[in-house]
Amino acid sequence: MSSDFESYEQDFGTITAEITNKIGRIPKLSGEEKTQLVLNVDKQLEEVRELLEQMDLEVREIPVQSRAMYNSRLKSYKQEMEKLEKDFKRSRIAYSDEVRNELLGDDASSSENQRAHLLDNTEKLERSSRRLEAGYQISVETAHQRRAREGEREMYRQQIG
């Protein structure tokens, strides 16, 4: 039975290598070619899910003394699958951002203008925060001085009276 598992492992390695290659190409393509590649990767990911299910079934049939080793390998393959799915999702998001930017006419200069505007606003906010902090410190000191003077006056009145 372990030979079936090892056969599935080889298939897993081959397909995941192809998927990794394709995921890396997705952001560089556009239009129909990109759409087809996304669909192809999605289909291959489904094949990998089925392979993992088959591997899981095989592990259940392996004698108990050998099962831990195969379970460990299966667990690492499942983690690799999760990583592939995350990478694929990121590449699709990049694809979605690109389409959105094309539709909205977002270009690099507009992005730079927005970034510069954001930096300017951040600097103004920081200056305003510093002024507010300084004003607060002055009001605290003034209140402290006022209380001290009132205390001195009260002591003077008590000494006189």
C-alpha positions in Angstrom: 0.0 0.0 0.0 2.8 2.4 0.7 3.8 2.1 -3.0 0.4 3.7 -3.9 1.1 6.4 -1.4 4.5 7.0 -3.0 2.9 7.1 -6.4 0.5 9.8 -5.1 3.5 11.6 -3.7 5.2 11.7 -7.1 2.0 13.0 -8.7 1.7 15.6 -6.0 5.2 16.8 -6.6 4.8 17.1 -10.3 1.4 18.9 -10.2 2.4 21.3 -7.4 5.6 22.2 -9.3 3.4 23.1 -12.3 1.0 25.1 -10.2 3.9 27.0 -8.6 5.3 27.9 -12.0 1.9 29.0 -13.3 1.1 31.1 -10.1 4.3 33.0 -10.7 3.3 33.7 -14.3 -0.3 34.9 -13.5 0.6 38.6 -12.6 2.7 39.0 -15.7 -0.1 38.1 -18.1 -3.3 39.9 -19.2 -6.6 39.3 -20.8 -7.8 35.9 -22.0 -4.4 34.3 -21.5 -4.4 35.3 -17.8 -8.0 34.1 -17.4 -7.3 30.7 -18.9 -4.2 30.3 -16.7 -6.2 31.1 -13.6 -8.9 28.5 -14.6 -6.1 26.0 -15.3 -4.5 26.5 -11.9 -7.9 26.2 -10.2 -8.5 22.9 -11.9 -5.0 21.6 -10.9 -5.6 22.7 -7.3 -8.7 20.5 -7.3 -6.6 17.6 -8.6 -4.2 18.1 -5.7 -7.1 18.1 -3.2 -8.2 14.8 -4.7 -4.7 13.4 -4.4 -4.5 14.4 -0.8 -7.8 12.6 -0.1 -6.4 9.5 -1.8 -3.3 9.8 0.3 -5.3 10.1 3.4 -7.2 7.0 2.6 -4.0 5.1 1.9 -2.5 6.2 5.2 -5.6 4.7 7.0 -4.8 1.3 5.4 -1.1 1.3 6.4 -0.1 -0.8 9.5 -0.1 1.2 12.7 3.7 0.9 13.3 4.3 2.8 9.9 1.4 5.1 10.0 3.0 7.9 12.0 5.6 8.5 9.4 3.1 8.6 6.6 0.8 10.9 8.6 3.7 13.3 9.1 4.4 13.4 5.4 0.7 13.8 4.6 0.5 16.7 7.1 3.4 18.5 5.3 1.7 18.0 2.0 -1.5 19.6 3.3 0.5 22.5 4.6 2.1 22.9 1.2 -1.3 22.8 -0.3 -2.5 25.6 2.0 0.5 27.7 1.0 -0.2 27.1 -2.7 -3.8 28.2 -2.2 -2.7 31.4 -0.4 -0.2 32.2 -3.2 -2.8 31.6 -5.8 -5.3 33.9 -4.0 -2.6 36.6 -3.8 -1.9 36.3 -7.5 -5.6 36.5 -8.3 -5.9 39.6 -6.1 -3.1 41.2 -8.0 -5.0 40.3 -11.1 -8.2 41.9 -9.7 -6.3 45.1 -8.8 -4.8 45.3 -12.3 -8.3 45.0 -13.9 -9.7 47.5 -11.4 -7.0 50.0 -12.2 -7.5 49.6 -15.9 -11.3 50.2 -15.5 -10.8 53.2 -13.2 -7.9 54.7 -15.2 -5.6 54.6 -12.2 -2.1 55.3 -13.4 1.3 55.6 -11.6 1.3 59.4 -11.5 -2.1 59.5 -9.8 -0.9 57.0 -7.3 2.2 59.1 -6.6 0.0 62.2 -6.2 -2.1 60.4 -3.7 0.9 59.2 -1.8 2.4 62.7 -1.7 -0.9 64.1 -0.5 -1.2 61.5 2.2 2.4 62.3 3.4 1.5 66.0 3.5 -1.6 65.4 5.5 0.3 63.1 7.9 2.9 65.8 8.5 0.1 68.4 9.2 -1.6 66.0 11.6 1.7 65.4 13.4 2.4 69.2 13.7 -1.2 69.8 15.0 -0.8 67.0 17.5 2.4 68.5 18.8 0.7 72.0 19.1 -2.2 70.4 21.0 0.2 68.6 23.3 2.1 71.8 24.0 -1.1 73.7 24.6 -2.3 71.0 27.0 1.1 71.2 28.9 0.8 75.0 29.2 -2.8 74.7 30.6 -1.7 72.1 33.1 1.2 74.3 34.3 -1.0 77.3 34.5 -3.6 75.4 36.5 -0.8 74.2 38.8 0.6 77.7 39.2 -2.9 79.1 39.9 -3.5 76.5 42.6 -0.1 77.3 44.2 -0.9 81.0 44.2 -4.4 80.4 45.7 -2.7 78.2 48.4 -0.2 81.0 49.2 -3.0 83.5 49.4 -4.9 81.3 51.8 -1.8 80.8 54.0 -1.3 84.6 54.0 -4.9 85.2 55.0 -4.6 82.7 57.8 -1.4 84.3 59.1 -2.9 87.8 59.0 -6.2 86.8 60.5 
